[in-house]
Amino acid sequence: MERDGLHKRYFELGNELPDIYPSKSFQNHCYWRIALDQVISDKWNHKLDSPAYKNLSDEQLQQVIELLEHYKDDEVLLEKHNKQSLRYRGKV
């Protein structure tokens, strides 16, 4: 998939996930944060300039998209990664 297609999918997934998990108080940017932090293994903006999606390598962007896809079907993984993201941010 070309970079523009990857960007499009990144945004689609982030916007789909709040509808899949309406009981969570997550907005689209929360899902992006969780996946970005997981791929970067840190608070993403410690290692990337904003906006993150433009500054990821193609491989990193693909990994973020794959995680977002997994989150659609795996709430346990989503919660695990959210807790790790919050640890990176000093909120746990």
SEMIGU-80189 format. One record per residue (C-alpha): residue in one letter; x negated, y negated, z. Coordinates in pm, whole numbers, padded with zeros to 5 digits, always signed. Example, Ala and Ser with C-alpha at 12.3 -4.5 7.8 and 13.67 -1.06 7.14 Angstrom:
<sites>
A-01230+00450+00780 S-01367+00106+00714 
</sites>
This chain:
<sites>
M+00000+00000+00000 E-00126-00347-00083 R-00191-00602+00190 D+00130-00796+00114 G+00327-00473+00146 L+00159-00399+00478 H+00247-00746+00606 K+00607-00697+00496 R+00631-00360+00675 Y+00469-00505+00989 F+00742-00770+01009 E+01024-00531+00922 L+00927-00291+01201 G+00889-00564+01460 N+01233-00690+01372 E+01392-00340+01371 L+01266-00229+01711 P+01474-00468+01927 D+01787-00317+01769 I+01665+00036+01845 Y+01602-00049+02211 P+01870-00306+02300 S+01843-00223+02672 K+01483-00347+02682 S+01420-00716+02720 F+01163-00700+02439 Q+01175-00938+02146 N+00998-00859+01819 H+00671-01018+01932 C+00658-00781+02231 Y+00640-00477+02002 W+00368-00643+01797 R+00177-00726+02117 I+00197-00369+02240 A+00076-00216+01914 L-00191-00481+01856 D-00335-00442+02204 Q-00341-00065+02161 V-00530-00083+01830 I-00773-00350+01955 S-00814-00181+02297 D-00788-00519+02466 K-00564-00824+02474 W-00563-00869+02099 N-00639-01242+02100 H-00962-01179+02290 K-01096-01026+01968 L-00882-01169+01688 D-00782-01516+01579 S-00413-01591+01545 P-00209-01491+01358 A-00321-01136+01428 Y-00164-00975+01123 K-00377-01193+00894 N-00699-01120+01082 L-00676-00743+01120 S-00878-00523+00891 D-00671-00315+00648 E-00738-00010+00865 Q-00629-00188+01183 L-00315-00321+01017 Q-00227+00030+00900 Q-00283+00162+01255 V-00053-00106+01400 I+00216-00016+01146 E+00180+00353+01227 L+00227+00279+01598 L+00531+00064+01531 E+00675+00352+01325 H+00609+00594+01613 Y+00775+00360+01862 K+01100+00392+01668 D+01124+00758+01773 D+00906+00780+02083 E+01015+00562+02373 V+00773+00741+02607 L+00478+00638+02388 L+00615+00284+02368 E+00636+00260+02748 K+00289+00409+02792 H+00140+00159+02549 N+00333-00130+02704 K+00187-00048+03046 Q-00163-00038+02895 S-00101-00371+02721 L+00010-00525+03049 R-00307-00391+03215 Y-00519-00560+02947 R-00334-00880+03036 G-00376-00842+03412 K-00001-00807+03465 V-00001-00460+03623 
</sites>
